[in-house]
Amino acid sequence: MDSNGPQVEKEALFVEENEKAEEYIQAGDLPAAARILVDIVEKDPENWRAFNNMGIISWERKAWEDAFTSFKQACTLKPDYPDALINLFDAALKLQRIHEIQPVFEKAREADPENEEITIIAESIETQGDNIYTSERALSIGTSNPRIEEANKLLEEGQLNSAMEKYLAINDEEGPKAEVFNGLGIISYYQKRYKDAFTLFYESLKLNPVASDTYLNLIDAAKECGLSEDARKVYDFYCKEFPSLKKIEADFNRIAEKE
């Protein structure tokens, strides 16, 4: 008799429900997706797909700790679940908690030794230590910082002075951070201090050279203060080291050529 039989049957029962929740997530209707997933885990507390989907909702809501917990639960229930493992890895990078997931990836590699991506991640965790937080993937994801997120929210709401005060306080108390320089650059741009904005965006890129949006901010500011060629040099220089930046080349060129 297959000891996994009852669980397989339960998974089959909730495939359609999970798929519907995933459709809602893709459509941006997170509350509708959450209602379905809560119902699934109440009926089947071992439904790893539902926990992974719950983690995705938390990630979209920027509830990083909740996302980490849900992804880890999905991996606990199914150690060789690639989607949840990759999501857990990203959440651990975001929260700088890589050391906590090393046993998870060791178990995953044992469960599925043929999965190359899982093996690569497991080996990276083992060999890189804290240096993994300066990897291209980690820089792309960014680090969770509630103070920066609060300042970003103020900026999005148009409260420029309040946002600037928070960014400056973070810089004074925590040291230089790419997100802070980028935020201050956006404020300078809105205030039509374009050369200051250009300088701040450039400083941000020195700290995080894979932040795609910052290159677009840089060329926007450069267009306003006659520094387009300098912005191009910065972009071309980092493209040599990080070819993934080529994905924004069309947008960069469009802004650079815009009259």
C-alpha positions in Angstrom: 0.0 0.0 0.0 1.2 3.5 -0.8 1.7 5.3 2.5 1.3 8.7 0.6 -2.0 7.7 -0.8 -4.3 9.9 1.4 -2.1 13.0 1.0 -2.0 12.5 -2.8 -5.8 12.3 -2.8 -6.1 15.5 -0.8 -3.6 17.3 -3.2 -5.8 16.2 -6.1 -8.8 17.7 -4.4 -7.3 21.1 -4.0 -5.5 21.4 -7.4 -8.3 23.5 -8.9 -8.6 25.6 -5.8 -4.8 26.4 -5.9 -5.0 27.1 -9.6 -7.8 29.5 -9.0 -5.9 31.3 -6.2 -2.9 31.5 -8.5 -5.1 33.2 -11.2 -6.3 35.7 -8.6 -2.6 36.4 -7.6 -1.6 37.0 -11.2 -4.6 39.3 -11.6 -3.6 41.3 -8.5 -6.7 40.2 -6.4 -4.8 39.2 -3.3 -7.7 39.1 -0.9 -9.7 36.7 -3.1 -6.6 34.5 -3.4 -6.0 34.6 0.3 -9.6 33.5 1.1 -9.2 30.4 -1.1 -5.8 29.5 0.4 -6.9 29.9 4.0 -9.8 27.5 3.3 -7.4 25.0 1.7 -5.0 24.9 4.7 -7.8 24.7 7.2 -9.0 21.5 5.4 -5.5 20.3 4.5 -2.7 21.6 6.8 -0.1 19.8 4.8 -0.9 21.3 1.4 2.5 22.7 0.5 1.3 24.3 -2.7 -1.1 26.4 -0.7 1.6 27.5 1.7 3.9 28.5 -1.2 1.0 30.6 -2.7 0.4 32.2 0.7 4.1 33.1 0.8 3.7 34.7 -2.6 0.8 36.8 -1.4 2.9 38.0 1.6 5.8 38.8 -0.7 3.5 40.9 -2.9 2.3 42.7 0.3 6.0 43.2 1.4 5.3 41.2 4.5 8.7 39.6 4.2 8.7 37.7 7.5 5.3 36.1 6.8 6.6 35.2 3.3 9.7 33.5 4.7 7.6 31.5 7.2 5.1 30.3 4.5 7.9 29.3 2.1 9.7 27.5 4.8 6.6 25.6 5.8 6.0 24.6 2.2 9.6 23.3 2.0 9.2 21.4 5.3 6.1 19.7 4.0 7.8 18.9 0.6 11.6 19.1 0.8 12.1 18.8 -3.0 9.5 21.5 -4.0 11.6 23.7 -6.4 9.3 26.7 -6.5 9.1 27.0 -2.8 12.8 26.4 -2.4 13.7 29.2 -4.8 11.1 31.5 -3.1 12.6 30.7 0.3 16.1 31.5 -0.9 14.9 34.9 -2.1 13.1 35.6 1.1 16.2 34.6 3.1 18.3 36.9 1.0 15.8 39.7 1.6 15.9 39.2 5.4 19.6 38.2 5.5 18.7 34.9 7.1 20.6 32.6 4.8 22.2 30.6 7.6 18.7 29.5 8.7 17.9 27.8 5.4 21.1 25.8 4.9 19.7 22.6 6.5 16.6 23.0 4.2 18.7 23.0 1.1 20.9 20.2 2.3 17.7 18.1 2.8 16.4 19.2 -0.7 19.6 18.2 -2.4 19.4 14.8 -0.8 15.7 14.4 -1.9 16.4 15.6 -5.5 20.1 15.3 -6.3 19.4 15.7 -10.0 18.0 19.2 -9.7 20.8 21.4 -10.8 19.4 24.7 -9.6 18.8 23.4 -6.1 22.4 22.0 -6.0 23.9 25.4 -7.2 22.0 27.3 -4.5 22.9 24.8 -1.8 26.6 25.0 -2.8 26.4 28.8 -2.8 25.0 28.9 0.7 27.7 26.5 1.9 30.7 28.3 0.3 29.9 32.0 0.2 28.8 32.7 3.7 27.8 36.3 4.3 29.4 37.2 0.9 26.2 35.8 -0.7 24.5 39.1 0.4 26.6 41.0 -2.2 25.8 38.6 -5.0 23.9 39.9 -8.1 20.8 38.1 -7.1 20.8 39.5 -3.5 21.5 43.0 -4.8 18.6 42.7 -7.2 16.2 41.6 -4.4 17.4 44.1 -1.9 17.5 44.0 1.8 14.4 44.5 4.0 14.7 47.7 6.0 11.5 49.0 7.6 12.8 52.5 7.9 13.6 52.7 4.2 10.2 51.2 3.3 8.5 53.8 5.5 10.5 56.6 3.7 9.6 55.1 0.3 6.0 55.1 1.2 6.1 58.8 2.1 7.8 59.5 -1.2 5.1 57.6 -3.1 2.5 59.7 -1.3 4.2 62.9 -2.4 5.4 63.9 1.1 8.8 64.9 -0.1 10.0 66.8 3.0 9.0 64.0 5.4 10.6 61.4 3.2 13.8 63.4 2.8 14.1 63.8 6.6 13.8 60.0 7.1 16.3 59.2 4.3 18.8 61.6 5.8 18.3 60.2 9.3 18.9 56.7 8.0 22.0 57.8 6.2 23.4 59.5 9.4 22.5 56.6 11.7 23.0 53.5 9.4 25.5 54.7 6.9 25.3 54.9 3.1 22.6 52.8 1.4 21.7 52.5 -2.3 17.9 52.9 -1.6 18.5 56.0 0.4 20.6 57.7 -2.3 18.0 56.7 -4.9 15.1 58.1 -2.8 17.0 61.4 -2.3 17.7 61.5 -6.0 14.0 61.2 -6.8 13.2 64.0 -4.4 16.0 66.2 -6.0 14.5 65.4 -9.5 11.0 66.5 -8.4 12.5 69.7 -7.0 14.2 70.3 -10.4 17.7 70.0 -8.9 18.7 67.7 -11.8 22.5 67.7 -11.3 22.1 66.8 -7.6 19.7 64.0 -8.7 22.2 62.7 -11.2 24.9 62.6 -8.5 22.7 60.8 -6.0 21.6 58.2 -8.6 25.2 57.6 -9.5 26.1 57.2 -5.8 23.2 54.7 -5.5 24.5 52.7 -8.4 28.0 52.5 -6.9 26.4 50.6 -4.0 24.0 48.6 -6.0 25.0 48.4 -9.7 22.2 46.0 -10.6 19.2 48.2 -9.7 17.6 48.6 -13.1 15.2 51.4 -12.1 18.1 53.5 -10.9 19.7 53.6 -14.4 16.4 54.9 -15.8 16.3 57.5 -13.1 19.9 58.4 -13.9 19.3 58.9 -17.6 16.1 60.9 -16.8 18.1 63.3 -14.6 21.0 63.4 -17.1 18.7 64.5 -19.9 17.7 67.5 -17.9 21.2 68.7 -17.1 23.3 67.8 -20.1 24.9 64.7 -18.8 23.4 62.1 -21.1 26.9 60.9 -22.3 28.0 60.4 -18.7 24.9 58.4 -17.9 25.6 56.3 -21.0 29.2 55.6 -19.9 27.9 54.5 -16.4 25.4 52.2 -17.9 27.8 50.7 -20.5 30.5 50.2 -17.8 28.2 48.2 -15.5 26.6 46.2 -18.4 30.0 44.6 -19.0 30.0 43.2 -15.5 26.3 42.5 -15.3 24.9 41.5 -18.7 21.4 41.1 -17.1 21.2 44.9 -17.3 20.8 44.6 -21.1 17.1 43.9 -20.4 16.5 47.7 -19.8 18.6 48.8 -22.8 15.5 49.6 -24.9 14.0 51.7 -22.1 17.3 53.4 -21.4 17.7 54.3 -25.1 14.1 55.5 -25.4 14.6 58.0 -22.5 18.1 59.0 -23.8 16.6 59.8 -27.3 13.4 61.4 -26.1 13.1 65.0 -27.1 
